[in-house]
């Protein structure tokens, strides 16, 4: 199993002095981030889908082994609520495709008010080409049913495992041959850090679920104060100690 470990975004001013040297201009942050990490999750496309040239620029500014997971536009997930997915999916991929080999999984984070609909989910997933990995993060309890799991398995999509307050808020289903984990906020001090025990537990959950050959993507979304950077480094050390291969991360502080 290779654990592809990174953070949800890289444009955070309070990461100066944590990941970015204070004198480094913001326009160089992506290059600096990519020196320390081999993957990132981009939330930018969720709020406003970047132009193709922006994705191409990210491709050109990062090393060949760098991978960017792309959070799908809220137009698809929150405005259309998965209805009529063909055009939003086509537009997303026509732009994000300019990442070329840097394109990682596409994340569909569903609104917390969207109740389960296996037919809508199946139709949406069917719009993605077979070579595109898709992870789905539902946030309404009605999604945790066998029919939903069957759709994910049939379409080869990953259920996004999610953590909030150092506990899972989704079932720990394995629905395809790769995994995706988002860590939103821990309970350690200072907030929103994760404690060692919580991170060790996630390492063991992953190791118990995925074989050595599997790709598992894990992103820390607890960005305030550089917590995501610090916790990613701590998580990498725990995974390495458990005998799992991990992509590059900064040294643990």
SERO-4910 file (N, C-alpha, C, O; in steps of 0.05 Angstrom, whole numbers):
BEGIN
 pado doro    nc1    nc2    nc3   cac1   cac2   cac3    cc1    cc2    cc3    oc1    oc2    oc3
  Unk    A     17    -24      0      0      0      0     17     25      0     36     27     16
  Unk    A     12     43    -18     25     69    -17      5     90     -7    -17     93    -18
  Unk    A     13    103     14     -3    124     26      5    151     13     27    161     18
  Unk    A    -12    162     -3     -8    188    -16    -18    209      3    -42    213      7
  Unk    A      0    224     16     -7    240     39     -2    270     33     19    278     24
  Unk    A    -23    286     38    -21    315     33    -42    330     49    -53    320     69
  Unk    A    -47    354     40    -66    372     53    -87    382     33    -83    380      9
  Unk    A   -109    392     44   -131    403     27   -125    432     21   -133    450     36
  Unk    A   -110    437      0   -102    464     -8    -75    470      2    -63    456     18
  Unk    A    -64    493     -8    -37    501     -1    -35    531      3    -13    541      9
  Unk    A    -57    546     -2    -56    575     -1    -66    586     26    -88    596     28
  Unk    A    -49    583     46    -57    591     73    -36    610     84    -13    601     88
  Unk    A    -43    634     90    -24    654    100    -11    646    127     12    652    132
  Unk    A    -27    632    143    -16    625    170      2    601    168     11    591    189
  Unk    A      9    591    144     29    571    141     57    583    138     77    568    137
  Unk    A     59    609    137     85    622    138     99    616    164     87    619    185
  Unk    A    123    607    162    138    599    186    132    571    195    146    560    212
  Unk    A    112    558    182    107    529    188    117    513    164    132    494    167
  Unk    A    107    519    140    116    506    116    131    525     97    150    517     84
  Unk    A    122    550     96    133    569     78    152    589     93    144    600    113
  Unk    A    176    593     82    193    613     94    179    641     94    166    647     74
  Unk    A    182    657    115    168    682    116    173    701     92    156    716     84
  Unk    A    197    699     80    204    717     58    195    706     31    198    720     11
  Unk    A    184    682     30    177    670      4    151    683     -7    131    683      7
  Unk    A    151    693    -31    127    706    -42    105    685    -47    111    661    -53
  Unk    A     80    693    -44     58    674    -46     57    661    -74     48    638    -76
  Unk    A     66    674    -94     65    662   -121     83    637   -123     81    623   -143
  Unk    A    101    633   -103    119    610   -104    111    588    -84    126    569    -80
  Unk    A     88    591    -72     80    572    -51     75    544    -62     83    524    -49
  Unk    A     64    542    -86     59    515    -97     85    500   -101     87    476    -94
  Unk    A    105    513   -112    131    500   -116    143    491    -89    154    469    -87
  Unk    A    140    508    -69    151    501    -42    135    478    -30    147    460    -19
  Unk    A    109    479    -33     92    457    -23    101    431    -36    104    411    -22
  Unk    A    105    431    -63    111    407    -77    139    397    -71    145    373    -77
  Unk    A    156    413    -59    182    403    -49    178    385    -25    194    366    -21
  Unk    A    158    390     -9    153    376     16    132    354     14    133    334     28
  Unk    A    113    357     -5     92    337     -8     91    329    -37     98    344    -55
  Unk    A     80    304    -42     77    294    -69     48    295    -79     42    286   -101
  Unk    A     30    305    -62      2    307    -70    -12    329    -54     -4    336    -32
  Unk    A    -33    340    -66    -50    360    -53    -78    356    -63    -83    345    -85
  Unk    A    -97    364    -47   -125    364    -55   -133    393    -60   -129    410    -42
  Unk    A   -142    399    -84   -150    427    -91   -180    431    -86   -197    418    -98
  Unk    A   -186    450    -68   -214    458    -63   -222    480    -82   -246    487    -83
  Unk    A   -204    492    -97   -210    515   -114   -232    510   -133   -250    527   -137
  Unk    A   -232    486   -145   -252    480   -166   -280    478   -154   -300    481   -168
  Unk    A   -282    473   -128   -308    471   -115   -322    499   -115   -346    501   -120
  Unk    A   -307    520   -108   -318    546   -106   -320    560   -133   -340    574   -139
  Unk    A   -300    557   -149   -300    569   -176   -281    552   -194   -257    552   -189
  Unk    A   -292    539   -213   -276    522   -230   -254    537   -245   -261    555   -260
  Unk    A   -229    531   -240   -207    546   -253   -208    541   -283   -219    522   -293
  Unk    A   -196    560   -298   -193    557   -326   -173    535   -332   -157    528   -315
  Unk    A   -174    525   -357   -155    504   -365   -127    513   -361   -109    497   -354
  Unk    A   -121    539   -367    -93    548   -365    -83    547   -336    -59    545   -331
  Unk    A   -101    549   -316    -93    548   -288    -84    519   -282    -63    515   -269
  Unk    A   -100    500   -290    -92    472   -286    -66    466   -300    -48    452   -290
  Unk    A    -62    476   -325    -37    472   -339    -14    485   -325      8    474   -324
  Unk    A    -19    508   -313      2    522   -298     10    505   -273     34    502   -268
  Unk    A     -9    494   -259     -3    476   -237     14    452   -246     33    444   -232
  Unk    A      7    441   -269     22    419   -280     51    427   -285     70    412   -278
  Unk    A     55    450   -297     81    458   -305     99    467   -281    123    467   -283
  Unk    A     87    473   -259    101    483   -236    108    461   -215    120    467   -195
  Unk    A     99    437   -220    103    415   -201    119    393   -214    119    390   -238
  Unk    A    132    377   -197    149    355   -208    133    332   -219    109    330   -214
  Unk    A    145    315   -235    131    294   -249    115    275   -231     95    263   -239
  Unk    A    124    271   -206    110    252   -188     88    265   -172     75    252   -155
  Unk    A     82    291   -177     62    305   -161     34    299   -171     30    297   -195
  Unk    A     15    295   -153    -13    289   -159    -31    308   -146    -28    314   -122
  Unk    A    -51    319   -161    -71    337   -149    -98    324   -151   -108    319   -173
  Unk    A   -110    319   -128   -138    311   -127   -156    336   -130   -149    357   -119
  Unk    A   -177    334   -144   -194    357   -151   -222    354   -139   -236    334   -145
  Unk    A   -230    373   -122   -257    372   -111   -276    384   -132   -272    407   -141
  Unk    A   -296    369   -139   -314    376   -161   -330    402   -153   -334    408   -130
  Unk    A   -338    416   -174   -352    441   -171   -378    438   -154   -392    418   -157
  Unk    A   -383    458   -137   -408    458   -122   -433    461   -140   -455    455   -132
  Unk    A   -428    470   -165   -450    472   -184   -462    444   -188   -486    440   -190
  Unk    A   -445    424   -191   -454    396   -195   -465    385   -169   -487    372   -170
  Unk    A   -452    389   -146   -459    375   -122   -480    390   -105   -497    377    -93
  Unk    A   -478    417   -104   -495    432    -86   -517    448   -100   -539    452    -89
  Unk    A   -513    456   -125   -534    471   -140   -551    451   -155   -576    450   -151
  Unk    A   -539    435   -172   -554    414   -187   -561    390   -170   -579    375   -176
  Unk    A   -546    387   -148   -551    364   -130   -551    338   -145   -568    321   -141
  Unk    A   -531    335   -162   -525    311   -178   -544    308   -202   -541    289   -218
  Unk    A   -564    325   -205   -582    323   -228   -568    333   -253   -551    352   -252
  Unk    A   -575    322   -276   -564    330   -302   -533    333   -301   -523    355   -305
  Unk    A   -519    312   -295   -491    314   -289   -473    316   -314   -449    323   -311
  Unk    A   -483    309   -337   -466    306   -360   -449    331   -366   -424    329   -369
  Unk    A   -462    354   -368   -447    379   -375   -428    387   -353   -405    393   -360
  Unk    A   -436    388   -328   -416    396   -307   -392    377   -305   -370    386   -301
  Unk    A   -397    351   -309   -374    332   -308   -356    337   -333   -332    337   -330
  Unk    A   -368    341   -356   -352    346   -380   -336    371   -377   -312    371   -384
  Unk    A   -348    392   -366   -333    417   -363   -310    414   -343   -288    424   -348
  Unk    A   -315    400   -321   -295    396   -301   -271    381   -313   -248    390   -310
  Unk    A   -276    360   -327   -254    344   -338   -241    357   -361   -217    353   -366
  Unk    A   -255    373   -377   -242    387   -399   -222    407   -389   -203    413   -404
  Unk    A   -225    417   -365   -206    436   -354   -185    421   -337   -161    425   -340
  Unk    A   -195    405   -318   -176    391   -300   -159    372   -316   -137    365   -307
  Unk    A   -168    363   -339   -152    345   -355   -125    357   -364   -107    343   -371
  Unk    A   -123    384   -362    -98    397   -369    -76    392   -348    -53    400   -351
  Unk    A    -84    380   -325    -63    371   -307    -48    347   -318    -26    341   -309
  Unk    A    -59    334   -338    -45    311   -350    -40    290   -329    -59    282   -315
  Unk    A    -16    279   -328    -10    258   -309    -11    267   -279     -9    250   -261
  Unk    A    -13    293   -274    -15    302   -247    -44    299   -236    -48    302   -212
  Unk    A    -63    293   -253    -91    291   -244    -95    266   -227    -90    244   -236
  Unk    A   -103    270   -202   -109    248   -184   -139    244   -183   -153    249   -203
  Unk    A   -150    233   -161   -178    229   -159   -195    254   -160   -185    276   -153
  Unk    A   -220    252   -168   -239    273   -167   -257    267   -142   -267    245   -139
  Unk    A   -261    287   -125   -277    284   -101   -304    297   -105   -306    320   -112
  Unk    A   -325    281   -100   -353    292   -100   -361    293    -71   -368    273    -58
  Unk    A   -360    318    -59   -369    322    -32   -398    331    -33   -404    352    -44
  Unk    A   -416    315    -23   -445    320    -25   -454    338     -2   -443    337     20
  Unk    A   -474    355     -7   -484    373     14   -497    357     36   -509    335     31
  Unk    A   -495    367     61   -507    352     84   -537    349     83   -549    333     97
  Unk    A   -550    366     66   -579    364     64   -588    346     41   -612    342     37
  Unk    A   -570    334     26   -577    317      4   -580    288     14   -561    275     22
  Unk    A   -605    278     13   -611    251     22   -603    231      0   -599    239    -23
  Unk    A   -600    207      7   -590    186    -11   -609    183    -35   -633    183    -32
  Unk    A   -597    179    -58   -611    173    -83   -592    156   -100   -575    167   -113
  Unk    A   -596    131    -99   -578    113   -114   -579    117   -144   -558    115   -157
  Unk    A   -602    124   -154   -605    129   -183   -589    153   -192   -574    152   -212
  Unk    A   -591    175   -177   -576    199   -184   -546    194   -182   -531    203   -199
  Unk    A   -537    181   -161   -509    175   -157   -498    158   -180   -477    163   -191
  Unk    A   -513    138   -187   -505    120   -209   -502    135   -235   -483    132   -250
  Unk    A   -522    152   -241   -521    168   -266   -497    187   -266   -484    190   -287
  Unk    A   -491    199   -244   -469    218   -242   -442    203   -246   -425    211   -262
  Unk    A   -439    181   -231   -414    166   -234   -410    155   -262   -387    152   -271
  Unk    A   -432    149   -275   -430    139   -302   -421    159   -323   -414    152   -345
  Unk    A   -420    185   -315   -410    206   -333   -379    208   -334   -368    220   -351
  Unk    A   -366    195   -314   -337    197   -313   -325    174   -329   -334    151   -328
  Unk    A   -304    180   -345   -290    159   -360   -278    139   -341   -273    144   -318
  Unk    A   -274    115   -352   -265     93   -335   -238     98   -323   -232     88   -301
  Unk    A   -221    115   -335   -194    120   -325   -193    141   -303   -172    145   -292
  Unk    A   -215    153   -296   -216    174   -276   -225    162   -249   -247    151   -248
  Unk    A   -209    165   -229   -217    156   -202   -235    177   -189   -229    201   -189
  Unk    A   -257    167   -178   -277    185   -165   -281    175   -136   -286    152   -132
  Unk    A   -280    194   -118   -287    189    -90   -312    204    -83   -315    227    -92
  Unk    A   -329    193    -67   -355    205    -59   -356    209    -29   -352    189    -14
  Unk    A   -361    233    -20   -363    239      9   -391    248     15   -397    272     15
  Unk    A   -410    229     20   -437    237     29   -436    248     57   -418    242     73
  Unk    A   -456    265     64   -456    276     91   -484    276    103   -490    292    120
  Unk    A   -501    258     93   -528    254    104   -530    224    111   -522    207     95
  Unk    A   -540    218    135   -539    191    145   -554    171    128   -550    147    130
  Unk    A   -572    180    111   -588    162     94   -572    147     73   -581    128     61
  Unk    A   -547    156     69   -530    144     48   -518    117     57   -508    103     40
  Unk    A   -519    111     82   -505     87     91   -522     62     88   -531     51    108
  Unk    A   -527     54     63   -544     31     58   -530     13     37   -512     21     23
  Unk    A   -540    -12     36   -529    -31     17   -532    -22    -12   -513    -26    -27
  Unk    A   -555    -11    -20   -557     -2    -48   -537     19    -55   -527     19    -78
  Unk    A   -531     37    -37   -510     58    -43   -483     45    -46   -467     51    -64
  Unk    A   -477     27    -27   -451     13    -29   -449     -2    -55   -427     -3    -67
  Unk    A   -471    -14    -64   -470    -30    -89   -465    -12   -113   -450    -20   -131
  Unk    A   -476     12   -113   -470     31   -135   -441     38   -136   -428     38   -157
  Unk    A   -430     45   -113   -401     52   -111   -384     29   -121   -365     33   -136
  Unk    A   -390      5   -112   -374    -18   -121   -377    -23   -151   -357    -29   -164
  Unk    A   -401    -21   -161   -406    -26   -190   -391     -6   -207   -381    -13   -228
  Unk    A   -390     19   -198   -378     40   -213   -348     43   -207   -334     60   -220
  Unk    A   -337     28   -189   -309     30   -182   -302     56   -168   -279     65   -171
  Unk    A   -321     67   -154   -316     92   -139   -310     87   -110   -320     67    -99
  Unk    A   -294    103    -98   -287    100    -70   -306    115    -52   -313    138    -58
  Unk    A   -316    103    -31   -328    118    -10   -306    133      5   -287    121     15
  Unk    A   -309    160      6   -289    176     20   -293    172     50   -314    178     62
  Unk    A   -273    160     63   -274    159     92   -269    187    103   -252    202     93
  Unk    A   -284    195    123   -281    222    134   -280    220    165   -293    204    177
  Unk    A   -263    238    176   -260    240    205   -266    269    213   -258    288    200
  Unk    A   -280    271    235   -284    297    248   -284    292    278   -296    274    288
  Unk    A   -268    309    292   -265    306    321   -253    279    328   -260    267    348
  Unk    A   -234    270    311   -218    246    316   -235    221    317   -229    202    331
  Unk    A   -257    220    301   -273    196    299   -285    194    271   -289    215    258
  Unk    A   -290    170    261   -302    168    234   -330    178    234   -346    174    253
  Unk    A   -337    192    213   -365    202    209   -377    188    185   -399    196    176
  Unk    A   -363    168    174   -373    152    152   -368    123    158   -351    117    175
  Unk    A   -383    105    146   -375     76    148   -347     72    136   -339     87    118
  Unk    A   -334     52    145   -307     46    134   -310     24    113   -299      2    115
  Unk    A   -325     30     92   -329     12     70   -305     13     51   -294     34     46
  Unk    A   -297    -10     41   -278    -12     19   -295    -19     -6   -304    -41     -8
  Unk    A   -298      0    -24   -316     -4    -47   -300     -7    -73   -313    -13    -94
  Unk    A   -274     -3    -73   -258     -7    -97   -230    -13    -88   -224    -17    -65
  Unk    A   -212    -14   -108   -184    -23   -101   -166     -1    -93   -141     -5    -93
  Unk    A   -176     23    -87   -160     45    -76   -177     59    -56   -202     55    -54
  Unk    A   -164     76    -40   -179     89    -18   -175    119    -17   -156    130    -30
  Unk    A   -192    133     -2   -191    162      1   -200    169     29   -221    160     38
  Unk    A   -184    185     43   -190    193     70   -187    223     73   -167    235     64
  Unk    A   -207    236     86   -204    265     93   -206    268    123   -225    258    136
  Unk    A   -187    283    134   -186    288    163   -192    317    168   -175    335    163
  Unk    A   -216    323    178   -226    350    179   -218    366    204   -213    390    202
  Unk    A   -217    353    227   -210    366    252   -206    346    274   -222    328    278
  Unk    A   -184    349    288   -179    332    311   -188    344    337   -201    365    338
  Unk    A   -181    331    359   -189    340    386   -166    347    404   -169    352    427
  Unk    A   -142    346    392   -118    352    409   -114    382    413   -128    398    400
  Unk    A    -97    388    431    -90    416    437    -63    423    424    -44    408    428
  Unk    A    -62    445    409    -83    464    403   -102    455    381    -93    441    362
  Unk    A   -127    463    383   -147    456    362   -137    468    336   -127    491    336
  Unk    A   -141    455    313   -154    429    308   -134    406    304   -139    390    286
  Unk    A   -113    405    320    -93    384    316   -104    356    323   -124    353    337
  Unk    A    -91    336    312    -96    308    318    -75    298    338    -52    305    336
  Unk    A    -84    281    356    -66    269    375    -53    244    363    -63    233    343
  Unk    A    -32    235    375    -18    211    365    -36    186    365    -35    170    346
  Unk    A    -52    183    385    -68    159    386    -88    159    364    -93    138    351
  Unk    A   -100    181    358   -120    183    336   -106    176    309   -118    162    293
  Unk    A    -83    187    305    -69    182    280    -60    152    278    -62    140    257
  Unk    A    -50    141    300    -42    113    300    -66     95    293    -64     76    278
  Unk    A    -90    103    303   -114     87    298   -121     88    268   -129     67    257
  Unk    A   -118    111    256   -124    113    227   -103     97    211   -111     85    191
  Unk    A    -78     97    219    -58     81    205    -67     52    205    -65     38    185
  Unk    A    -76     42    228    -83     14    230   -109      8    215   -111    -14    204
  Unk    A   -127     27    215   -152     22    199   -145     19    169   -155      1    156
  Unk    A   -127     36    160   -119     35    132   -104      9    126   -110     -5    107
  Unk    A    -85      2    143    -68    -22    139    -85    -47    141    -79    -66    127
  Unk    A   -106    -47    157   -123    -71    160   -142    -74    136   -152    -96    132
  Unk    A   -146    -52    121   -165    -53     99   -153    -56     72   -164    -69     54
  Unk    A   -129    -44     68   -117    -43     41    -92    -60     39    -75    -59     57
  Unk    A    -90    -75     18    -65    -91     14    -42    -73      6    -45    -49      0
  Unk    A    -18    -84      6      6    -69      1      6    -55    -27     17    -34    -30
  Unk    A     -8    -67    -46     -7    -56    -73    -26    -32    -77    -25    -19    -98
  Unk    A    -43    -27    -58    -65     -7    -62    -54     21    -58    -36     27    -43
  Unk    A    -67     40    -73    -63     69    -69    -84     79    -50   -108     74    -54
  Unk    A    -75     93    -29    -94    106    -10    -86    135     -8    -63    142     -2
  Unk    A   -105    153    -14   -100    182    -13   -111    192     13   -134    187     20
  Unk    A    -96    208     28   -105    219     53    -97    248     55    -74    256     50
  Unk    A   -117    265     61   -113    294     61   -123    306     87   -145    300     96
  Unk    A   -106    322     99   -113    336    124   -126    363    116   -114    379    101
  Unk    A   -150    367    126   -165    391    120   -167    410    144   -182    430    143
  Unk    A   -151    405    165   -151    421    189   -129    442    186   -108    441    200
  Unk    A   -133    461    167   -111    479    159   -104    501    180    -81    510    179
  Unk    A   -122    510    198   -114    533    215    -88    528    230    -83    507    242
  Unk    A    -71    549    229    -46    548    244    -25    528    234     -6    521    248
  Unk    A    -30    518    210    -11    497    199    -16    470    211      2    453    209
  Unk    A    -39    465    225    -44    439    237    -42    417    217    -32    395    223
  Unk    A    -52    422    192    -52    401    172    -24    392    165    -19    368    161
  Unk    A     -6    411    162     22    405    155     34    389    178     47    368    173
  Unk    A     31    398    202     43    384    225     32    356    229     47    338    235
  Unk    A      6    353    226     -7    327    230      0    308    207      3    284    212
  Unk    A      3    318    182     11    301    160     39    290    166     44    266    160
  Unk    A     57    306    176     84    296    182     83    275    204     97    255    203
  Unk    A     66    280    224     63    260    246     51    234    236     59    212    244
  Unk    A     31    237    218     17    214    207     36    197    190     36    172    191
  Unk    A     53    211    175     73    196    158     92    180    175     98    157    169
  Unk    A    100    192    198    119    177    215    105    152    227    118    131    229
  Unk    A     80    155    234     65    132    245     61    110    224     64     86    230
  Unk    A     55    118    199     51     99    178     77     84    171     78     60    167
  Unk    A     99     99    170    125     87    165    133     67    186    143     46    181
  Unk    A    127     75    211    133     57    233    117     31    231    125     10    241
  Unk    A     93     32    219     76      9    215     84     -7    190     70    -26    183
  Unk    A    105      2    176    115    -13    153    101     -6    127    102    -21    108
  Unk    A     88     18    126     74     26    102     90     47     86    102     64     98
  Unk    A     89     45     60    103     64     43     86     90     42     62     90     39
  Unk    A    100    113     45     87    139     46    101    158     27    126    157     26
  Unk    A     86    174     12     99    194     -4    111    216     13    106    217     37
  Unk    A    128    233      2    144    251     18    127    270     34    106    279     25
  Unk    A    137    276     58    124    295     76    147    311     90    170    302     90
  Unk    A    140    334    101    161    348    116    169    333    141    154    315    150
  Unk    A    193    338    151    201    325    176    182    333    199    172    356    200
  Unk    A    177    315    218    160    322    240    173    342    258    197    338    266
  Unk    A    159    363    266    169    383    284    171    372    312    179    386    331
***
